[in-house]
Amino acid sequence: MSTIVYAKPYKLRAGALALAVHCAFFALLYFGASWKVQPPQGMVVDIWDSLPGGEAAPVKVEPPKLIEQPKVVKPTQPVAPPKADIELSAKKRPQEKSKPTRTEPKRQIEKVDVQVEQKRQEKLRVQAEQKMIEEQKVRIEHERARVEQANIVAKLRRNLKAELEKTEPPKVVEPVKSAASLKADFELAEKKRLQEKLQEAVKSEPKRQIEKVDAQLKPKIQAEQKTEAEQKAEAEHKAQAEQKALAKQRVQAERKAEAERRVEAERKAEMEQRAEAERKAEMEQRAEAEQKAEAERKTQAKLKALAEKKEQAEEKERARQRAQAEQKLLAEQKAQAEQKAQAEQKAKVEQERARAEQKMLAEQERARAAQAAAVGKEVAEYKAKIIAKIRRNIVMLPDIPYNARAEFDVTLLPGGMVLNSILVKPSGSAAYDSAVERAIKKAEPLPLPPDAALFSNFRELRLKFSPKE
């Protein structure tokens, strides 16, 4: 009888390895279940022919469906109005050249509408292409995540299998047979049975976990496939709705063109009626103008006769006025001659009076000059007397320079008294200036002429003093 004995280090190593594998497996399950791929934001992307790194199979991108452009309705050409009368056409031709055609704004509006519609359709087409590209990228990301999860699960399976294969088999030890060890053999057999059961549980645990992961991932993959199918159906529904909208727009454009054709036909009929009415009005105006011209000729003839009659009367009046003017001119010439003689006589008398006045003024000027000379002589005489009296009162000191010269402004009162004396130009010697100022005060009253009318010449005096004088 043989007994199987398991080494204790093997139990610890196997338990730790199983625990680590289970923890890693549960962590991968958690992150795989919570894996979410955010749809990309709206942006301009480049379509790659193959994915970098070869992580997933290339996805065939279906070309976007071209949106059918609406048919452009060509504007109807305006119909030229019928030819009117030759003279009416000749008169209206410059006006028609200057006026722009009424259909030109409509053409421009239709052209702008077509351009706007084309831009809108182009924008819708670009948006549809971008949306399809974004959906393709989302599907690619989902497929990439699924492949990565499958690779991780396969890798875990391989690692677990390799670890289990690396474990050492139990060592068989031949114990010593004895009667006392029967009980121990039974216990060892029971332990072996429990160990085998535990080993089978350990081997079957990764399989159950993988099946559990597959069961958890399968609904998610089915949900993604369902979402993709719904998105595809929604895209087809939107495409059908856009096609219906385009068809509706095309019908509206055709209705609009039909309405414009009706408006153009009505405008054409209106223009023909207007041209006919204008032609009739032109003929009526021509007849009325001829009648008016005939009446004008008759009126002009009457006016001409009246004008000739009036001209004759005016000629007689002008002859009478010329004779009257000649008589008046002779009378005026005679009066002018008399006035000229009187003026000459008056001028002669005036000249004689002017000569007499000039003579009298000259005599008066000579008298004033003589009087002024006498006054000036008397003023100079009394100024000399005033200076002489002041000099007599100057007390000369021995240290005064010989070339000193001082000027004073002296204000006098009518009696010869000094009101004020101001040194305006010093001599350079303060002693001499003070001596002159004391002499001015000491010489009061200063001598003045007896004629009071001459006092104005002595009210303000400027006196000069020098030791050498």
C-alpha positions as CSV (number, residue, x, y, z in Angstrom):
1,M,0.0,0.0,0.0
2,S,1.4,3.4,-1.0
3,T,0.7,6.8,0.6
4,I,0.7,10.1,-1.2
5,V,2.2,13.0,0.8
6,Y,1.9,16.6,-0.4
7,A,4.6,19.0,0.4
8,K,3.5,22.1,2.3
9,P,5.4,24.6,0.0
10,Y,3.4,23.3,-3.0
11,K,0.1,24.1,-1.3
12,L,1.1,27.6,-0.5
13,R,2.5,28.3,-3.9
14,A,-0.6,26.9,-5.7
15,G,-3.0,28.8,-3.5
16,A,-1.2,32.1,-4.0
17,L,-1.0,31.6,-7.7
18,A,-4.7,30.8,-7.9
19,L,-5.6,33.8,-5.8
20,A,-3.4,36.2,-8.0
21,V,-4.9,34.8,-11.2
22,H,-8.5,35.2,-9.9
23,C,-7.8,38.8,-8.8
24,A,-6.3,39.7,-12.2
25,F,-9.2,38.0,-14.0
26,F,-11.8,39.9,-12.0
27,A,-10.0,43.2,-12.6
28,L,-10.0,42.6,-16.3
29,L,-13.7,41.7,-16.2
30,Y,-14.5,44.9,-14.4
31,F,-12.6,47.2,-16.7
32,G,-13.9,45.3,-19.8
33,A,-17.5,45.6,-18.7
34,S,-17.1,49.3,-17.9
35,W,-15.2,50.0,-21.2
36,K,-16.9,52.9,-23.0
37,V,-15.9,54.5,-26.3
38,Q,-16.8,58.1,-26.5
39,P,-18.0,59.1,-29.9
40,P,-15.6,61.6,-31.5
41,Q,-16.5,65.3,-31.6
42,G,-17.4,67.0,-34.9
43,M,-14.1,67.5,-36.8
44,V,-12.5,67.2,-40.2
45,V,-10.9,63.7,-40.4
46,D,-8.8,61.8,-43.0
47,I,-10.0,58.4,-44.1
48,W,-7.2,55.8,-43.9
49,D,-7.0,52.8,-46.2
50,S,-5.7,50.6,-43.3
51,L,-5.5,50.9,-39.6
52,P,-1.9,51.5,-38.1
53,G,-0.4,48.5,-36.3
54,G,-2.7,45.9,-37.8
55,E,-4.8,45.7,-34.6
56,A,-8.0,45.0,-36.5
57,A,-9.2,44.0,-39.9
58,P,-9.7,46.9,-42.3
59,V,-13.2,48.2,-42.4
60,K,-14.7,48.9,-45.8
61,V,-16.1,52.4,-45.9
62,E,-19.0,52.7,-48.1
63,P,-19.0,55.8,-50.3
64,P,-21.5,58.4,-49.3
65,K,-24.7,58.6,-51.3
66,L,-24.6,61.5,-53.6
67,I,-27.5,63.9,-52.9
68,E,-29.3,64.6,-56.1
69,Q,-29.1,68.3,-56.9
70,P,-32.4,70.1,-57.7
71,K,-33.0,70.9,-61.3
72,V,-32.4,74.5,-62.1
73,V,-35.4,76.1,-63.7
74,K,-34.2,78.4,-66.4
75,P,-36.0,81.7,-66.4
76,T,-38.2,82.4,-69.3
77,Q,-37.0,84.9,-71.8
78,P,-39.1,88.1,-72.0
79,V,-41.1,88.4,-75.2
80,A,-40.6,91.6,-77.1
81,P,-43.7,93.7,-77.4
82,P,-45.3,94.1,-80.9
83,K,-44.1,96.9,-83.1
84,A,-46.1,100.1,-82.6
85,D,-46.3,103.1,-84.9
86,I,-43.0,104.2,-86.5
87,E,-43.0,107.6,-84.9
88,L,-43.9,106.2,-81.5
89,S,-41.1,103.7,-81.7
90,A,-38.6,106.3,-82.7
91,K,-39.6,108.5,-79.8
92,K,-39.6,105.7,-77.2
93,R,-36.4,104.0,-78.4
94,P,-34.1,106.2,-76.3
95,Q,-36.3,105.8,-73.2
96,E,-36.3,102.0,-73.6
97,K,-32.6,102.0,-73.9
98,S,-32.2,103.9,-70.7
99,K,-34.7,101.7,-68.8
100,P,-33.4,98.3,-67.6
101,T,-35.5,95.2,-68.5
102,R,-37.9,94.1,-65.8
103,T,-36.9,90.5,-66.1
104,E,-33.2,91.2,-65.3
105,P,-33.9,91.5,-61.5
106,K,-35.9,88.2,-61.6
107,R,-33.0,86.5,-63.4
108,Q,-30.6,87.7,-60.7
109,I,-32.9,86.6,-57.9
110,E,-33.3,83.1,-59.5
111,K,-29.6,82.9,-60.0
112,V,-29.0,83.8,-56.3
113,D,-31.7,81.3,-55.2
114,V,-30.0,78.5,-57.3
115,Q,-26.6,79.4,-55.8
116,V,-28.0,79.3,-52.3
117,E,-29.7,76.0,-52.9
118,Q,-26.5,74.5,-54.3
119,K,-24.5,75.7,-51.3
120,R,-27.1,74.2,-49.0
121,Q,-27.1,70.9,-50.8
122,E,-23.3,70.9,-50.7
123,K,-23.3,71.6,-47.0
124,L,-25.8,68.8,-46.4
125,R,-23.7,66.4,-48.4
126,V,-20.6,67.3,-46.5
127,Q,-22.4,66.9,-43.2
128,A,-23.7,63.4,-44.3
129,E,-20.2,62.4,-45.3
130,Q,-18.8,63.6,-42.0
131,K,-21.5,61.8,-40.1
132,M,-20.9,58.5,-41.9
133,I,-17.2,58.8,-41.3
134,E,-17.8,59.4,-37.6
135,E,-20.1,56.3,-37.4
136,Q,-17.5,54.2,-39.2
137,K,-14.9,55.4,-36.7
138,V,-17.2,54.6,-33.7
139,R,-17.8,51.1,-35.2
140,I,-14.0,50.6,-35.7
141,E,-13.4,51.7,-32.1
142,H,-16.0,49.2,-30.8
143,E,-14.5,46.4,-32.8
144,R,-11.0,47.3,-31.7
145,A,-12.2,47.2,-28.0
146,R,-13.9,43.9,-28.5
147,V,-10.8,42.4,-30.1
148,E,-8.6,43.7,-27.3
149,Q,-10.9,42.2,-24.7
150,A,-10.9,38.8,-26.6
151,N,-7.1,39.0,-26.8
152,I,-6.8,39.7,-23.0
153,V,-9.1,36.8,-22.2
154,A,-7.1,34.4,-24.5
155,K,-3.9,35.6,-22.9
156,L,-5.3,35.0,-19.4
157,R,-6.3,31.5,-20.5
158,R,-2.8,30.8,-21.9
159,N,-1.1,32.1,-18.8
160,L,-3.3,30.1,-16.4
161,K,-2.8,27.0,-18.5
162,A,1.0,27.5,-18.5
163,E,1.1,28.1,-14.7
164,L,-0.9,24.9,-14.1
165,E,1.4,22.9,-16.3
166,K,4.4,24.3,-14.5
167,T,3.2,23.0,-11.1
168,E,5.2,20.0,-9.7
169,P,3.4,16.7,-9.5
170,P,3.0,15.2,-6.0
171,K,5.9,13.2,-4.7
172,V,5.1,9.5,-3.9
173,V,6.9,8.3,-0.8
174,E,6.8,4.7,0.2
175,P,6.1,4.7,4.0
176,V,7.2,1.9,6.3
177,K,4.3,-0.6,6.6
178,S,3.1,-1.2,10.2
179,A,-0.1,-2.0,12.0
180,A,0.0,1.3,13.9
181,S,-0.2,3.4,10.6
182,L,-3.5,2.0,9.3
183,K,-5.4,4.9,10.8
184,A,-2.9,7.4,9.3
185,D,-3.3,5.7,5.9
186,F,-7.0,6.2,6.0
187,E,-6.6,9.9,6.9
188,L,-4.1,10.3,4.1
189,A,-6.5,8.7,1.6
190,E,-9.2,11.1,2.7
191,K,-6.8,14.0,2.4
192,K,-5.9,12.8,-1.1
193,R,-9.5,12.7,-2.2
194,L,-10.1,16.2,-0.8
195,Q,-7.0,17.5,-2.6
196,E,-8.0,16.0,-5.9
197,K,-11.4,17.6,-5.5
198,L,-9.8,20.9,-4.8
199,Q,-7.4,20.6,-7.8
200,E,-10.4,19.8,-10.1
201,A,-12.2,22.9,-8.7
202,V,-9.1,25.0,-9.3
203,K,-8.8,23.7,-12.9
204,S,-12.5,24.2,-13.6
205,E,-12.6,27.7,-12.1
206,P,-10.9,29.6,-15.0
207,K,-13.3,27.9,-17.5
208,R,-16.3,29.0,-15.5
209,Q,-14.9,32.5,-15.2
210,I,-14.3,32.7,-19.0
211,E,-17.8,31.4,-19.7
212,K,-19.1,34.1,-17.3
213,V,-17.0,36.8,-19.1
214,D,-18.4,35.6,-22.4
215,A,-21.9,35.6,-21.0
216,Q,-21.3,39.2,-19.8
217,L,-19.8,40.4,-23.1
218,K,-22.3,38.7,-25.3
219,P,-25.2,41.1,-24.4
220,K,-23.0,44.1,-24.8
221,I,-21.8,42.9,-28.2
222,Q,-25.4,42.2,-29.2
223,A,-26.4,45.7,-27.9
224,E,-23.6,47.3,-30.0
225,Q,-24.8,45.3,-33.1
226,K,-28.4,46.4,-32.4
227,T,-27.2,50.0,-32.0
228,E,-25.3,49.9,-35.2
229,A,-28.4,48.4,-37.0
230,E,-30.6,51.2,-35.5
231,Q,-28.1,53.9,-36.5
232,K,-28.0,52.4,-40.0
233,A,-31.8,52.3,-40.2
234,E,-31.9,55.9,-38.9
235,A,-29.4,57.0,-41.5
236,E,-31.5,55.3,-44.2
237,H,-34.6,57.0,-42.8
238,K,-32.9,60.4,-42.8
239,A,-31.7,59.8,-46.4
240,Q,-35.2,58.9,-47.5
241,A,-36.5,62.0,-45.7
242,E,-33.9,64.2,-47.4
243,Q,-34.8,62.7,-50.8
244,K,-38.5,63.4,-50.0
245,A,-37.6,66.9,-49.0
246,L,-35.6,67.4,-52.2
247,A,-38.5,66.0,-54.3
248,K,-40.8,68.4,-52.5
249,Q,-38.4,71.3,-53.1
250,R,-38.2,70.3,-56.8
251,V,-42.0,70.3,-57.0
252,Q,-42.1,73.7,-55.3
253,A,-39.5,75.0,-57.7
254,E,-41.5,73.7,-60.7
255,R,-44.6,75.4,-59.3
256,K,-42.7,78.6,-58.8
257,A,-41.4,78.4,-62.4
258,E,-45.0,77.8,-63.6
259,A,-46.3,80.7,-61.6
260,E,-43.5,82.9,-63.0
261,R,-44.4,81.8,-66.5
262,R,-48.0,82.8,-65.9
263,V,-46.9,86.1,-64.5
264,E,-44.6,86.6,-67.6
265,A,-47.5,85.9,-69.9
266,E,-49.7,88.3,-68.1
267,R,-47.0,90.9,-68.2
268,K,-46.6,90.3,-71.9
269,A,-50.3,90.8,-72.5
270,E,-50.3,93.9,-70.3
271,M,-47.3,95.3,-72.3
272,E,-49.2,94.7,-75.6
273,Q,-52.3,96.4,-74.3
274,R,-50.2,99.3,-73.0
275,A,-48.4,99.6,-76.3
276,E,-51.7,99.7,-78.2
277,A,-53.1,102.3,-75.7
278,E,-49.9,104.4,-76.1
279,R,-50.1,104.2,-79.9
280,K,-53.8,105.4,-79.8
281,A,-52.8,108.1,-77.3
282,E,-49.9,109.2,-79.6
283,M,-52.3,109.5,-82.6
284,E,-54.7,111.5,-80.5
285,Q,-51.9,113.7,-79.3
286,R,-50.6,114.2,-82.9
287,A,-54.1,115.3,-84.1
288,E,-54.5,117.6,-81.1
289,A,-51.0,119.0,-81.8
290,E,-51.9,119.8,-85.4
291,Q,-55.1,121.6,-84.3
292,K,-53.1,123.4,-81.7
293,A,-50.5,124.4,-84.3
294,E,-53.1,125.8,-86.7
295,A,-54.7,127.8,-83.9
296,E,-51.2,129.0,-82.9
297,R,-50.5,130.2,-86.5
298,K,-53.7,132.2,-86.6
299,T,-53.0,133.7,-83.2
300,Q,-49.5,134.6,-84.4
301,A,-50.9,136.3,-87.5
302,K,-53.2,138.4,-85.4
303,L,-50.5,139.2,-83.0
304,K,-48.2,140.2,-85.8
305,A,-50.7,142.7,-87.2
306,L,-51.2,144.2,-83.8
307,A,-47.5,144.4,-83.3
308,E,-47.0,146.3,-86.6
309,K,-49.8,148.7,-85.6
310,K,-48.2,149.2,-82.2
311,E,-44.8,149.7,-83.8
312,Q,-46.1,152.5,-86.0
313,A,-47.7,154.2,-83.0
314,E,-44.5,153.8,-81.0
315,E,-42.4,155.3,-83.9
316,K,-44.6,158.4,-83.8
317,E,-44.2,158.6,-80.1
318,R,-40.4,158.2,-80.4
319,A,-40.3,161.1,-82.9
320,R,-42.2,163.3,-80.6
321,Q,-40.0,162.4,-77.7
322,R,-36.8,163.1,-79.8
323,A,-38.1,166.6,-80.6
324,Q,-38.9,167.2,-77.0
325,A,-35.6,165.8,-75.9
326,E,-33.7,168.2,-78.3
327,Q,-35.6,171.2,-77.0
328,K,-34.9,170.1,-73.4
329,L,-31.2,169.6,-74.3
330,L,-30.9,173.1,-75.7
331,A,-32.5,174.5,-72.6
332,E,-30.1,172.5,-70.4
333,Q,-27.1,173.6,-72.4
334,K,-28.1,177.2,-71.9
335,A,-28.7,176.7,-68.2
336,Q,-25.3,175.0,-67.9
337,A,-23.6,177.9,-69.7
338,E,-25.2,180.3,-67.2
339,Q,-24.2,178.1,-64.3
340,K,-20.7,177.9,-65.6
341,A,-20.3,181.6,-65.8
342,Q,-21.7,182.0,-62.3
343,A,-19.4,179.3,-61.0
344,E,-16.4,181.0,-62.6
345,Q,-17.3,184.3,-61.0
346,K,-17.8,182.6,-57.7
347,A,-14.5,180.8,-58.0
348,K,-12.7,184.1,-58.7
349,V,-14.2,185.7,-55.6
350,E,-13.3,182.7,-53.6
351,Q,-9.7,182.8,-54.8
352,E,-9.4,186.4,-53.8
353,R,-10.9,185.6,-50.3
354,A,-8.5,182.7,-49.9
355,R,-5.5,184.9,-50.8
356,A,-6.5,187.5,-48.2
357,E,-7.0,184.8,-45.6
358,Q,-3.5,183.3,-46.4
359,K,-2.0,186.7,-46.1
360,M,-3.7,187.3,-42.7
361,L,-2.6,183.9,-41.5
362,A,1.0,184.5,-42.5
363,E,1.0,187.8,-40.6
364,Q,-0.5,186.1,-37.5
365,E,2.1,183.4,-37.8
366,R,4.9,185.9,-37.9
367,A,3.5,187.7,-34.9
368,R,3.2,184.4,-33.0
369,A,6.8,183.5,-33.9
370,A,8.0,186.9,-32.7
371,Q,6.1,186.5,-29.5
372,A,7.4,183.0,-29.0
373,A,10.9,184.2,-29.6
374,A,10.4,186.9,-27.0
375,V,8.9,184.4,-24.5
376,G,11.7,181.9,-25.2
377,K,14.2,184.5,-24.6
378,E,12.6,185.5,-21.3
379,V,12.2,181.9,-20.2
380,A,15.9,181.2,-20.9
381,E,16.9,184.3,-19.1
382,Y,15.0,183.4,-15.9
383,K,16.2,179.7,-16.1
384,A,19.7,181.1,-16.1
385,K,18.9,183.3,-13.1
386,I,17.5,180.2,-11.2
387,I,20.6,178.1,-11.9
388,A,22.9,181.0,-11.0
389,K,21.0,181.5,-7.6
390,I,21.2,177.8,-6.8
391,R,25.0,177.7,-7.7
392,R,25.6,180.6,-5.3
393,N,24.3,178.5,-2.5
394,I,26.3,175.3,-3.3
395,V,28.9,174.7,-0.6
396,M,31.9,173.0,-2.4
397,L,34.0,170.5,-0.6
398,P,37.7,169.9,-1.4
399,D,37.3,166.2,-2.3
400,I,34.6,166.7,-5.0
401,P,35.7,165.6,-8.5
402,Y,36.1,168.4,-11.0
403,N,34.2,166.6,-13.7
404,A,31.1,165.6,-11.6
405,R,27.7,166.3,-13.2
406,A,24.3,166.0,-11.6
407,E,20.7,166.4,-13.0
408,F,17.6,167.3,-10.9
409,D,13.9,167.5,-11.8
410,V,12.5,170.5,-9.8
411,T,8.8,171.2,-9.3
412,L,7.9,174.9,-8.5
413,L,4.9,176.7,-7.1
414,P,3.6,180.0,-8.5
415,G,5.5,182.0,-5.8
416,G,8.9,180.5,-6.7
417,M,8.8,178.0,-3.8
418,V,10.2,174.5,-4.5
419,L,7.5,171.8,-4.2
420,N,9.8,168.8,-4.9
421,S,13.4,168.1,-6.2
422,I,14.4,164.7,-7.5
423,L,17.9,163.5,-8.5
424,V,17.4,161.8,-11.9
425,K,21.1,161.4,-12.8
426,P,23.7,161.2,-10.0
427,S,27.1,162.7,-10.5
428,G,29.0,159.9,-9.0
429,S,29.8,161.9,-5.8
430,A,27.2,161.7,-3.1
431,A,28.6,164.7,-1.4
432,Y,28.2,166.9,-4.5
433,D,24.6,165.6,-5.1
434,S,23.7,166.4,-1.4
435,A,25.3,169.9,-1.7
436,V,23.3,170.6,-4.9
437,E,20.0,169.4,-3.2
438,R,20.6,171.6,-0.1
439,A,21.4,174.6,-2.4
440,I,18.0,174.1,-4.2
441,K,16.2,174.3,-0.9
442,K,18.3,177.2,0.4
443,A,17.8,179.3,-2.8
444,E,14.0,179.6,-2.2
445,P,12.1,181.5,-3.5
446,L,13.6,181.1,-7.0
447,P,13.2,184.0,-9.4
448,L,10.2,183.9,-11.8
449,P,9.0,186.3,-14.6
450,P,6.3,188.8,-13.6
451,D,3.9,187.6,-16.3
452,A,1.9,184.8,-14.7
453,A,1.1,183.4,-18.2
454,L,4.7,182.2,-18.4
455,F,4.6,180.1,-15.2
456,S,3.7,177.0,-17.1
457,N,7.2,177.0,-18.6
458,F,8.7,176.9,-15.0
459,R,6.4,174.4,-13.3
460,E,8.6,171.4,-14.3
461,L,12.3,172.1,-14.8
462,R,15.3,169.9,-15.4
463,L,18.5,171.5,-14.1
464,K,22.1,170.4,-14.6
465,F,25.0,171.3,-12.3
466,S,28.8,170.7,-12.5
467,P,31.7,172.1,-10.4
468,K,33.5,173.3,-13.5
469,E,30.7,175.6,-14.6
